[in-house]
Amino acid sequence: MTTRKEVYDAIDSEREYQDGIWGHSLSGDRPATELQPGGTRTVDEFSLYIIGYANDLMVNGSHFANEKDKLDIVRKIAGLGVACMEQHGAPHR
């Protein structure tokens, strides 16, 4: 078993990676502006990214045995969820 702290550390590493790759641009590689700072995405955009990676996970799960590849996709999805809540709020259950 992996501890919750180890899981959150993995998600934090994914968020650092995501910010390094996309943190200075808008979707479609549009340049950031003063009114639209880099890295911002709408909830709809995050939803589409998450669905895209969920589809990748479905294909991997139905065609391939490599568990690490599947867990890499799960980490990406978790990071996207965190990024979305960082930008748009994190309502508690």
Residue pairs with C-beta under 8 A, 6 or more apart in sequence:
10 75
11 75
11 78
11 79
11 82
14 75
14 76
14 78
14 79
15 79
15 82
15 83
17 79
18 79
18 80
18 83
19 39
22 38
22 39
23 38
23 39
24 32
24 38
24 39
25 31
25 32
25 38
25 39
26 32
26 36
26 38
26 40
26 41
27 41
27 45
32 38
32 39
32 40
39 87
40 87
41 49
41 83
41 84
41 87
43 84
43 88
46 80
46 81
46 83
46 84
46 87
46 88
49 80
50 77
50 80
50 81
50 84
53 73
53 76
53 77
53 80
54 77
56 73
57 70
57 73
57 74
57 77
60 66
60 69
60 70
60 73
61 70
64 70
